[in-house]
Amino acid sequence: MTQLRKFLLSLFLSMCGFAAPAVADNYGTGQVFTMTNAASGNEILIFNHHPQQGLVGAGSVATGGDGTGAGLGNQGGVILSKHHRWLYAVNASSDSVSVFRVRKGGLTLIDTIPSDGSQPVSLTRHDNLLYVLNAGSDSIAGFTVNGDGTLSPLAGSVQALSGVGTGPAQISFTPWGDALVVTEKATNKITTFLVDEDGLPGTAIVNDSAGPTPFGFDFDRYGHLLVSEAAGGAPDASSLSSYEIQEDGTLVVLASAVPTTETAACWVEMSRNGRYAFTTNAGSSSISAFETGRDGSLMLTTEDGVAASTGAGSAPIDLALSTRGNYLFSLSAADGTIAAFRLVGNRKLVPVPGVTGLPGTVNGLAAY
């Protein structure tokens, strides 16, 4: 379609009261990003998503740092800004964070900055703030996002987790940006930090996890915190719990360790309408789906806990949802694949073409 035709179509839609699509993408499609996490030089791998063709490789860009060449036990190693203008990635071996400008022609590296700690594994952004979870130093650190996308360290933002050797997995702002949440796999704790008007976190508020090995998490449409529990990898013992976050940062359990009936549930992604939660089960090579209730209740959408299979031996890890919420992607380092599914009714997963042949060190997943 020519630029003139695009302009005329846009003008027609606006005159008739129709909003133009909010998704900026290549050839009318979206993109998916992961990182190699290679010890010899970390790179972001780029894929265009075509509804008919599936995922098509669109190149790679160096991060300017190094990965570990091994699993990070994390969620959120690669994230996009709200309107997918910027992409952020951790360099766990270089103790740094990289920032890319996202354009239709690809990615441009614009900043690589020390993470103010050791072994960064997870990132979160809200408004002009970005926080990083440093697993090696059991700490969090904050940065201001400048107008040009670069990052500046936020003085006074470094805070310690509940102790040493906590095995942290993920950091995320609450939907309103008034608190930060961190899951600690080794201690079975969920640590929260209240965030003041200057973007600075208070000291750690330590909460017990409802189930063993709290890992990935997301928030439903009511702001409830939904956390997966890997149960130390015990067969068919993983679960999902929901919590309400109180004003003082403490957690109240709403649904306690609801079984997935699968093994090693580690990553969580909410449907776009905030009603369904998906978990990847690394030990079962499957994805489970839960319906969430206004009261925080959780109910499997399938009796056997399997909403979709990612393939024998795939051991899926990260999940990412397209901006419109109509495609769900699952990363598997074990067999070097990204599985793709079309969402029907925000809950049913229909397999569509994905991609194979990725390096076995891949980590982190983001999509629009």
C-alpha positions as CSV (number, residue, x, y, z in Angstrom):
1,M,0.0,0.0,0.0
2,T,1.4,3.4,-1.0
3,Q,1.9,6.2,1.6
4,L,-0.9,8.2,-0.1
5,R,-3.3,5.3,0.1
6,K,-2.4,4.8,3.8
7,F,-3.0,8.5,4.4
8,L,-6.4,8.5,2.7
9,L,-7.4,5.3,4.5
10,S,-6.4,6.8,7.9
11,L,-8.3,10.1,7.0
12,F,-11.4,8.1,6.0
13,L,-11.3,6.1,9.2
14,S,-10.9,9.1,11.4
15,M,-13.7,11.0,9.6
16,C,-16.1,8.0,10.1
17,G,-15.3,7.8,13.8
18,F,-13.0,4.7,13.7
19,A,-9.8,4.7,15.6
20,A,-6.7,3.6,13.8
21,P,-4.9,0.5,15.2
22,A,-2.6,1.3,18.1
23,V,0.0,-1.3,17.0
24,A,2.9,0.0,15.0
25,D,4.4,-3.0,13.3
26,N,6.3,-4.3,10.2
27,Y,4.1,-5.0,7.2
28,G,1.0,-4.9,9.3
29,T,2.4,-7.4,11.8
30,G,4.1,-7.4,15.2
31,Q,7.6,-8.3,16.3
32,V,9.0,-10.7,18.9
33,F,12.4,-10.3,20.7
34,T,14.6,-12.6,22.7
35,M,18.3,-12.5,23.7
36,T,21.0,-15.0,23.2
37,N,22.5,-14.5,26.7
38,A,25.8,-15.7,25.1
39,A,28.9,-15.5,27.3
40,S,30.9,-14.4,24.2
41,G,28.6,-11.4,23.5
42,N,24.9,-11.0,24.2
43,E,22.6,-10.2,21.3
44,I,18.9,-9.4,20.7
45,L,17.3,-11.7,18.2
46,I,14.4,-10.1,16.2
47,F,11.5,-11.8,14.6
48,N,8.7,-10.4,12.5
49,H,5.3,-12.1,13.2
50,H,3.2,-12.8,10.2
51,P,-0.3,-14.3,10.8
52,Q,0.2,-16.7,7.9
53,Q,3.9,-17.3,7.9
54,G,4.5,-17.3,11.6
55,L,7.8,-15.9,13.0
56,V,10.4,-14.9,10.5
57,G,13.9,-13.9,11.5
58,A,14.7,-10.2,11.0
59,G,18.3,-10.1,12.2
60,S,20.1,-9.5,15.5
61,V,21.8,-6.6,17.3
62,A,24.6,-6.8,19.9
63,T,23.8,-5.5,23.4
64,G,27.3,-4.3,24.1
65,G,27.5,-6.7,27.0
66,D,27.9,-10.4,27.9
67,G,25.4,-13.0,29.0
68,T,26.1,-16.0,31.2
69,G,25.6,-18.8,28.6
70,A,23.3,-20.5,31.1
71,G,19.8,-20.2,32.5
72,L,19.1,-17.2,34.7
73,G,16.0,-18.5,36.6
74,N,14.2,-15.3,35.8
75,Q,11.3,-13.6,34.2
76,G,11.6,-10.1,32.6
77,G,15.2,-10.2,31.2
78,V,13.9,-8.5,28.1
79,I,11.1,-5.9,28.2
80,L,9.4,-3.3,26.0
81,S,8.2,0.1,27.1
82,K,4.5,0.7,27.2
83,H,4.2,1.9,23.6
84,H,7.1,-0.3,22.4
85,R,9.3,2.6,21.6
86,W,12.2,1.2,23.7
87,L,13.5,-2.2,24.4
88,Y,15.6,-3.1,27.5
89,A,17.8,-6.1,28.1
90,V,20.0,-7.4,30.9
91,N,23.6,-8.4,30.5
92,A,24.0,-10.8,33.5
93,S,27.7,-11.4,33.1
94,S,28.6,-7.8,32.4
95,D,26.4,-6.4,35.2
96,S,24.8,-4.0,32.8
97,V,21.5,-3.0,31.1
98,S,21.1,-2.2,27.4
99,V,18.6,0.2,25.9
100,F,17.4,0.0,22.2
101,R,15.3,2.3,20.2
102,V,12.6,0.2,18.4
103,R,11.9,1.1,14.8
104,K,10.3,-0.6,11.8
105,G,13.8,-1.1,10.3
106,G,15.0,-2.8,13.5
107,L,16.7,-1.9,16.7
108,T,19.3,0.7,17.5
109,L,21.5,0.4,20.6
110,I,21.5,3.8,22.4
111,D,22.7,3.0,25.9
112,T,24.5,0.4,28.0
113,I,24.8,1.3,31.6
114,P,26.0,-0.5,34.8
115,S,23.1,-2.1,36.7
116,D,24.3,-0.8,40.2
117,G,24.7,-4.4,41.4
118,S,25.8,-7.8,40.1
119,Q,24.1,-10.3,37.8
120,P,21.0,-8.3,36.7
121,V,18.2,-10.7,35.7
122,S,14.9,-8.8,35.6
123,L,13.6,-5.4,34.6
124,T,10.5,-3.3,35.1
125,R,9.4,0.1,33.9
126,H,6.7,2.6,35.0
127,D,6.4,6.1,33.5
128,N,10.0,7.5,33.6
129,L,11.4,5.0,36.1
130,L,13.2,1.7,35.4
131,Y,14.2,-0.8,38.1
132,V,16.5,-3.7,37.8
133,L,16.8,-6.8,39.9
134,N,20.4,-7.8,40.6
135,A,20.4,-11.5,41.6
136,G,24.1,-11.6,42.4
137,S,24.0,-8.8,45.0
138,D,20.4,-9.6,46.2
139,S,19.4,-6.0,45.5
140,I,17.3,-3.7,43.4
141,A,18.4,-0.4,41.8
142,G,16.5,2.3,40.0
143,F,17.1,4.6,37.0
144,T,15.5,7.6,35.5
145,V,14.5,7.2,31.8
146,N,15.6,10.3,30.0
147,G,13.7,11.8,27.0
148,D,16.2,10.4,24.6
149,G,15.8,6.9,26.1
150,T,19.1,6.8,27.9
151,L,19.2,5.9,31.6
152,S,20.5,7.8,34.6
153,P,21.1,6.1,38.0
154,L,18.6,7.2,40.6
155,A,20.5,8.2,43.8
156,G,19.2,6.4,46.9
157,S,17.3,3.7,45.0
158,V,19.5,0.7,45.8
159,Q,17.8,-1.5,48.4
160,A,18.6,-5.0,49.7
161,L,16.3,-8.0,49.4
162,S,15.3,-10.2,52.4
163,G,18.9,-11.6,52.8
164,V,21.8,-13.2,51.0
165,G,21.4,-16.0,48.4
166,T,17.7,-15.3,47.9
167,G,17.6,-16.6,44.3
168,P,15.4,-13.7,43.1
169,A,13.4,-14.3,39.9
170,Q,11.4,-11.2,38.9
171,I,10.9,-7.6,39.7
172,S,7.8,-5.6,38.7
173,F,6.0,-2.4,39.5
174,T,2.4,-2.7,40.6
175,P,-0.1,-1.4,38.0
176,W,-0.2,1.9,39.7
177,G,3.5,2.2,40.2
178,D,3.2,2.7,44.0
179,A,5.2,-0.4,44.9
180,L,7.7,-2.9,43.6
181,V,7.4,-6.7,44.0
182,V,10.2,-9.2,43.9
183,T,9.9,-13.0,44.1
184,E,12.6,-15.0,46.0
185,K,12.9,-18.6,45.0
186,A,15.4,-19.8,47.5
187,T,13.8,-18.2,50.6
188,N,10.1,-18.8,49.6
189,K,9.5,-15.1,50.2
190,I,7.8,-12.3,48.2
191,T,9.4,-9.0,49.0
192,T,7.7,-5.7,48.4
193,F,9.0,-2.1,48.4
194,L,6.7,0.9,48.7
195,V,7.7,3.6,46.2
196,D,7.5,7.3,47.1
197,E,6.6,10.3,44.9
198,D,10.3,10.7,44.0
199,G,10.4,7.1,42.7
200,L,12.5,5.9,45.7
201,P,11.8,2.6,47.4
202,G,11.5,2.0,51.1
203,T,13.2,-0.9,52.9
204,A,12.1,-4.4,52.0
205,I,8.8,-5.7,53.4
206,V,9.1,-9.5,53.5
207,N,6.1,-11.7,53.0
208,D,5.8,-15.5,53.1
209,S,4.9,-17.2,49.8
210,A,1.7,-19.3,49.9
211,G,3.4,-22.0,47.9
212,P,7.1,-23.2,47.6
213,T,9.5,-21.6,45.1
214,P,7.6,-18.4,44.1
215,F,8.8,-17.5,40.6
216,G,7.1,-15.5,37.9
217,F,4.1,-13.2,38.4
218,D,1.7,-10.7,36.8
219,F,-1.4,-8.7,37.8
220,D,-5.0,-9.2,37.0
221,R,-7.6,-6.6,36.0
222,Y,-8.3,-5.9,39.7
223,G,-4.6,-5.4,40.6
224,H,-4.3,-8.7,42.4
225,L,-0.8,-10.3,42.3
226,L,-0.7,-13.7,40.7
227,V,2.4,-15.7,41.4
228,S,3.5,-19.1,40.0
229,E,5.1,-21.6,42.4
230,A,7.5,-24.2,41.0
231,A,7.5,-26.4,44.1
232,G,11.2,-27.1,43.7
233,G,10.5,-29.0,40.5
234,A,8.5,-31.7,42.3
235,P,6.5,-33.7,39.8
236,D,2.9,-32.4,39.2
237,A,3.2,-30.2,42.3
238,S,3.4,-26.7,40.9
239,S,0.7,-24.1,41.6
240,L,-0.5,-20.5,41.3
241,S,-1.5,-18.1,44.1
242,S,-3.2,-14.7,44.2
243,Y,-2.7,-11.9,46.7
244,E,-4.0,-8.5,47.5
245,I,-1.3,-5.9,48.1
246,Q,-2.1,-3.7,51.2
247,E,-1.3,0.0,51.5
248,D,1.6,-0.9,53.9
249,G,3.1,-3.3,51.4
250,T,2.0,-6.5,53.1
251,L,0.3,-9.3,51.1
252,V,-3.0,-11.0,51.9
253,V,-3.5,-14.4,50.4
254,L,-6.7,-14.7,48.3
255,A,-6.2,-18.0,46.6
256,S,-3.5,-20.3,48.1
257,A,-1.3,-22.6,45.9
258,V,-4.0,-23.7,43.5
259,P,-2.6,-26.7,41.7
260,T,-1.7,-26.6,38.0
261,T,-1.4,-30.4,38.1
262,E,1.8,-29.9,36.1
263,T,5.6,-29.6,36.9
264,A,7.7,-26.5,37.5
265,A,5.3,-23.6,36.8
266,C,7.6,-20.7,36.5
267,W,6.4,-18.0,34.2
268,V,3.1,-16.0,34.2
269,E,1.4,-13.9,31.6
270,M,-2.1,-12.3,31.8
271,S,-4.5,-12.1,28.9
272,R,-5.1,-8.6,27.6
273,N,-8.5,-8.4,29.4
274,G,-6.9,-9.4,32.7
275,R,-9.2,-12.4,33.2
276,Y,-7.0,-15.3,32.3
277,A,-3.5,-16.2,33.6
278,F,-1.1,-18.5,31.6
279,T,1.8,-20.3,33.2
280,T,4.5,-22.3,31.4
281,N,5.3,-25.6,33.1
282,A,9.0,-26.2,32.3
283,G,8.9,-29.8,33.7
284,S,5.8,-30.8,31.7
285,S,6.4,-28.9,28.4
286,S,3.0,-27.4,28.7
287,I,1.0,-24.2,29.3
288,S,-1.7,-24.0,31.9
289,A,-4.5,-21.4,31.9
290,F,-6.5,-20.1,34.9
291,E,-9.6,-18.0,35.0
292,T,-9.4,-15.3,37.6
293,G,-12.3,-14.0,39.7
294,R,-13.1,-10.6,41.2
295,D,-12.4,-12.1,44.6
296,G,-9.0,-13.3,43.5
297,S,-10.2,-16.9,43.0
298,L,-8.4,-19.1,40.5
299,M,-9.8,-22.0,38.4
300,L,-8.1,-24.0,35.7
301,T,-9.7,-23.7,32.3
302,T,-8.9,-27.4,31.5
303,E,-9.4,-30.3,33.9
304,D,-6.0,-31.8,33.2
305,G,-4.2,-28.4,33.5
306,V,-2.9,-28.5,29.9
307,A,-4.2,-25.6,27.9
308,A,-1.5,-26.2,25.3
309,S,1.6,-28.3,24.6
310,T,4.9,-26.8,23.6
311,G,6.4,-30.1,22.4
312,A,8.0,-33.0,24.1
313,G,11.2,-32.0,25.8
314,S,10.8,-28.3,25.1
315,A,10.8,-27.2,28.8
316,P,9.2,-23.8,28.0
317,I,10.3,-20.8,30.0
318,D,9.4,-17.2,29.2
319,L,6.0,-16.1,27.9
320,A,5.0,-12.9,26.0
321,L,1.7,-11.6,24.7
322,S,1.2,-9.4,21.6
323,T,0.0,-5.9,22.1
324,R,-3.5,-6.7,20.8
325,G,-3.6,-9.8,23.0
326,N,-4.4,-12.1,20.1
327,Y,-1.1,-14.1,20.1
328,L,0.9,-15.7,22.9
329,F,4.5,-16.7,22.5
330,S,6.5,-19.2,24.6
331,L,10.3,-19.5,24.6
332,S,12.1,-22.8,25.0
333,A,15.8,-22.8,25.5
334,A,16.0,-26.6,25.8
335,D,15.1,-27.1,22.1
336,G,15.8,-23.6,20.8
337,T,12.2,-22.7,19.8
338,I,9.6,-20.1,20.2
339,A,6.1,-21.6,20.1
340,A,3.2,-19.4,19.0
341,F,-0.5,-19.6,19.7
342,R,-3.5,-17.6,18.6
343,L,-5.8,-16.7,21.5
344,V,-9.5,-17.4,20.9
345,G,-11.8,-15.7,23.5
346,N,-8.7,-14.7,25.5
347,R,-8.3,-18.2,26.8
348,K,-8.1,-20.9,24.2
349,L,-4.7,-21.5,22.6
350,V,-4.5,-22.5,19.0
351,P,-1.0,-23.4,17.7
352,V,0.3,-21.4,14.8
353,P,3.8,-21.4,13.2
354,G,6.7,-20.5,15.5
355,V,10.4,-20.6,15.0
356,T,13.2,-23.2,15.6
357,G,17.0,-23.3,15.5
358,L,17.6,-20.8,18.3
359,P,20.8,-21.1,20.5
360,G,20.3,-23.1,23.7
361,T,21.3,-20.1,25.8
362,V,18.3,-17.9,24.8
363,N,16.6,-16.0,27.6
364,G,13.9,-13.4,27.9
365,L,10.9,-12.7,25.6
366,A,9.1,-9.5,24.6
367,A,6.5,-8.9,21.9
368,Y,4.1,-6.4,20.4
